[in-house]
Amino acid sequence: MSQKSAELVFRSRSEEETLRLAEKLAEGLAGTELILITGELGAGKTVFVKGLASGLKVPDVNSVCSPSFTLVNIYEGRATLFHVDLYRLEDPEEIADLGLEDYLGNGVVAVEWAEKLPSRIEGEIIIEVAIEVETDESRTIRVKAPDVYLNLGNE
């Protein structure tokens, strides 16, 4: 039986609002989801992951930073958070060498620059987050996920 998906659109007027939205999403996670995050440079992808970390009760949320050079950062909380950044990777082989599939099912996997993934990952619970820059401070955040994850409401 396939799950019904839906998309919600949020307007964030600050980093704090983006953090709160991601935190609320994370509070409903089982701990085995794949979150694919897209958006231009400076859109707030890492801010969103920081909010996920907060919702997953990672003790030092301020330690969450973009793994542009390390490629994967791992944070322990209520569930393990694998924070992946594909920004520097161009070759699909490099992305395959990351072993992303090894993390799946072992925690929440949040992938920044997910549009660089060479193919769709099947069989996982996938939540897609697209962040669009509107102004210096405001963002449009689209969250597409199985219905069960989307009782985020508007604050």
VENSULPE-V138809 format. One record per helix or strand. SS is the DSSP state (A for helix, B for strand). FROM is the first residue (numbers start at 1). LEN is the number of residues. If there is no record, write none. Layout:
ss=SS from=FROM len=LEN
ss=SS from=FROM len=LEN
This chain:
ss=B from=5 len=8
ss=A from=15 len=13
ss=B from=34 len=5
ss=A from=45 len=11
ss=A from=61 len=3
ss=B from=72 len=4
ss=B from=81 len=5
ss=A from=92 len=6
ss=A from=100 len=4
ss=B from=108 len=5
ss=A from=114 len=3
ss=B from=126 len=8
ss=B from=139 len=8
ss=A from=147 len=3
